[in-house]
Amino acid sequence: MQSMTRLQALLKPLAKSDVDRLAREHGAQRYGKGALTVWDQLLVMLHGQFVQAPSLRGALQSFNAHKARLAALQTHELRRSTLSDGNRRAGSATVLSQVLQGLIRQLDGCRDKRVLGATSLIDSTPLTLKGRGFDVWTLGTKTRRTQGVKVHVQCDAATHAISRCEISAPNVNDVVQARQWEIQPGTTCVFDRAYCDYAWWARMTRQGVKFVTRLKRNAGMVVLEALPVPEAARGRILDDERIARRWRHPRSGKTWREPLVLRRIRLRTDDARLLVLVTNDFERTAIEISDLYRSRWQIELLFKWIKQHLAIRRTWGTNEHAAHLQIYAAFIAHVLLMLHQQASRSTTDLWVLLQRWRYGLFEPCEQALMPVCVPP
């Protein structure tokens, strides 16, 4: 009897039946002898992410090299042409997106019982895709800074657990995407000034969601009251004020139906830069608000980790569906690593865990790294 491999241990939270069900719902399942299924695609893409394969051919060759172990994964040896054709079909990327959301719900930092009082970080990162093959579908949506796609992510500040991940064209404004997300009351959202939308801020305030962000230089505000600054914070905090919008009729022609009273904090950073923060949180101190905004750097480190240690910088296909498949597979791989880390109760750093397993995914899993309990 063969023992469980490291790859099988990583794939514990994934069920083939759930992937097949989602594939049938989205019309992405393929039937027939030797047909390529979404499960087959997902396994090859995940294996390529874990070993940081430079191309689809490299990922498939490394995967097929262990054909004696593939039956345990409920798959078989695949052909590159079959996989390449499958990656061009629509629907598979949608299935992987749903799979990612299902795995995210298993993370400790994203369960409903731990959402109350949590701090969520919201940001996006661009991925450049241009040149032969890419221009067909990326040229029409390019911006002054980016041609390719944009990945929108929400994650927990304490655990770094991803709670949302969606892909859009680069010309989609960050705040347009964020407005579509449902955020639990009691959550504190931290984002940069690209998410400036007074109507969205008012809706979050009405729903009991707090936020911390930067204020734009040309924002029309009027000071209602100057709040006291503690003596211990005066070297860092310059001003703490209650403010409101100056104009009732903005340039868009809309009329504000409700007043939006905010809190503006002007402070000096460690490198002597002036930083102007705005929030609807009047309970925390100014120092706590500034520390919250400083924690936003964690999501930048998350983007950097995924781009450095997973196969996402260089795409394995030039069509839109293949690019989306690879991006979702990268985030699924990251979530699977986090799920195994918490299931095995390992204190090993995520990067060390990945490096330890990268070249031995089909080797027997050590007892110390076996899951203590399967996440629900």
Buried (B, 14 or more C-beta within 10 A) or exposed (E): EEEEBBBBBBBBBBEBEEBBBBBEEBEBBBEEEEEBBBBBBBBBBBBBBBBBBEBBBBBBEBBBEBEEBBEBBEBEEBEBEBBBEBBBBEBBBBBBBBBBBBBBEBBBBBBEEBBEEBBBBBBBBBBBBEEEBBBEBBEEBBEEEBBBBBBBBBBBBEBBBBBBBBBBBBEBBBBEBBBEBEBBEEBBBBBBBBBBBBBBBBBBBEEEBBBBBBBEEEBEBEEEEEBEBEEEBEEBBBBBBBBBBEEEEBEEEEEBEEEBBBBBBBBBEEEEEEBBBBBBBEEBBBBEBBEBBBBBEBBEEBBEBBBEBBBBEEBBBBBBBBBBBBBBBBBBBBBBBBBBBBBBEBEEEBEEBBEEBEEEBBBEBEEEBBBEEEBE
